[in-house]
Amino acid sequence: MMKVMSRIIPVSCAIILKEGKVLVAQRSEKMALPLKWEFPGGKIESGESAEGCLMREILEELNITIQVIHAFPVNIHRFSKEKEIELIPFLCNYSGGELILKEHHQVLWLDVERLSELDWSAADIPIVKNFIEWFSLQNIHFIP
Ligand SMILES: Nc1nc2c([nH]c(=O)n2[C@@H]2O[C@H](COP(=O)(O)OP(=O)(O)OP(=O)(O)O)[C@@H](O)[C@H]2O)c(=O)[nH]1
């Protein structure tokens, strides 16, 4: 019998900061994982860098431009035998443009302290946790 091998799908996602708030996006009813929350982004196309993919996806999905600051640890998540993704998160700054939703149900600029209240895609949970930890350490440096 032939064994069906699942290929890990690389997906870039953006943790976009603006004035201390983070852009979070709720997937539409028609998308995979309907109404789950995610960091906007998408599948990396062949010949594309993870950062290049992210800038393209964010412009396509949300009509805004971003500046990629740095990469956070990736999370490999297996949804099923057929679907496994490598989620590659990047910290980004909002750079310009008016937010126009092309795919998502809704987006919010949320305080970091409220990120854990959302119903995240399972693949995002360790990424959200990492980011919250990282963010709280950053704040320590700003204490005079
Ligand atoms: N962009 C993004 N995708 C995520 C996140 N978390 C997560 O599980 N994903 C999954 O990674 C894939 C991203 O692909 P996409 O957003 O370009 O694809 P899509 O809706 O067309 O997905 P589909 O082709 O599986 O239906 C989706 O299957 C999505 O469910 C996240 O934080 N950001």
Ligand as a Chemical Component Dictionary entry (heavy atoms), coordinates in Angstrom:
data_LIG
# 
_chem_comp.id                   LIG 
_chem_comp.type                 NON-POLYMER 
_chem_comp.pdbx_formal_charge   0 
_chem_comp.three_letter_code    LIG 
# 
loop_
_chem_comp_atom.comp_id 
_chem_comp_atom.atom_id 
_chem_comp_atom.alt_atom_id 
_chem_comp_atom.type_symbol 
_chem_comp_atom.charge 
_chem_comp_atom.model_Cartn_x 
_chem_comp_atom.model_Cartn_y 
_chem_comp_atom.model_Cartn_z 
_chem_comp_atom.pdbx_ordinal 
LIG N1  N1  N 0 -1.409 33.434 7.893  1  
LIG C1  C1  C 0 -1.542 32.624 8.913  2  
LIG N2  N2  N 0 -1.901 31.338 8.709  3  
LIG C2  C2  C 0 -2.025 30.562 9.767  4  
LIG C3  C3  C 0 -1.788 31.039 11.082 5  
LIG N3  N3  N 0 -2.015 30.035 11.960 6  
LIG C4  C4  C 0 -2.386 28.945 11.234 7  
LIG O1  O1  O 0 -2.689 27.845 11.671 8  
LIG N4  N4  N 0 -2.386 29.256 9.887  9  
LIG C5  C5  C 0 -2.701 28.316 8.809  10 
LIG O2  O2  O 0 -1.701 28.376 7.813  11 
LIG C6  C6  C 0 -2.263 28.357 6.512  12 
LIG C7  C7  C 0 -1.988 29.700 5.882  13 
LIG O3  O3  O 0 -2.342 29.741 4.646  14 
LIG P1  P1  P 0 -3.212 30.894 3.962  15 
LIG O4  O4  O 0 -3.864 31.769 4.964  16 
LIG O5  O5  O 0 -2.376 31.434 2.897  17 
LIG O6  O6  O 0 -4.150 29.886 3.342  18 
LIG P2  P2  P 0 -5.644 29.585 3.095  19 
LIG O7  O7  O 0 -6.561 30.327 3.968  20 
LIG O8  O8  O 0 -5.805 29.615 1.652  21 
LIG O9  O9  O 0 -5.559 28.090 3.626  22 
LIG P3  P3  P 0 -6.012 26.784 2.963  23 
LIG O10 O10 O 0 -5.387 26.777 1.581  24 
LIG O11 O11 O 0 -5.457 25.742 3.902  25 
LIG O12 O12 O 0 -7.512 26.881 2.946  26 
LIG C8  C8  C 0 -3.746 28.127 6.671  27 
LIG O13 O13 O 0 -4.022 26.784 6.582  28 
LIG C9  C9  C 0 -3.993 28.622 8.099  29 
LIG O14 O14 O 0 -5.071 27.950 8.659  30 
LIG C10 C10 C 0 -1.401 32.389 11.282 31 
LIG O15 O15 O 0 -1.183 32.888 12.394 32 
LIG N5  N5  N 0 -1.293 33.137 10.153 33 
# 
loop_
_chem_comp_bond.comp_id 
_chem_comp_bond.atom_id_1 
_chem_comp_bond.atom_id_2 
_chem_comp_bond.value_order 
_chem_comp_bond.pdbx_ordinal 
LIG N1  C1  SING 1  
LIG C1  N2  DOUB 2  
LIG C1  N5  SING 3  
LIG N2  C2  SING 4  
LIG C2  C3  DOUB 5  
LIG C2  N4  SING 6  
LIG C3  N3  SING 7  
LIG C3  C10 SING 8  
LIG N3  C4  SING 9  
LIG C4  O1  DOUB 10 
LIG C4  N4  SING 11 
LIG N4  C5  SING 12 
LIG C5  O2  SING 13 
LIG C5  C9  SING 14 
LIG O2  C6  SING 15 
LIG C6  C7  SING 16 
LIG C6  C8  SING 17 
LIG C7  O3  SING 18 
LIG O3  P1  SING 19 
LIG P1  O4  DOUB 20 
LIG P1  O5  SING 21 
LIG P1  O6  SING 22 
LIG O6  P2  SING 23 
LIG P2  O7  DOUB 24 
LIG P2  O8  SING 25 
LIG P2  O9  SING 26 
LIG O9  P3  SING 27 
LIG P3  O10 DOUB 28 
LIG P3  O11 SING 29 
LIG P3  O12 SING 30 
LIG C8  O13 SING 31 
LIG C8  C9  SING 32 
LIG C9  O14 SING 33 
LIG C10 O15 DOUB 34 
LIG C10 N5  SING 35 
# 
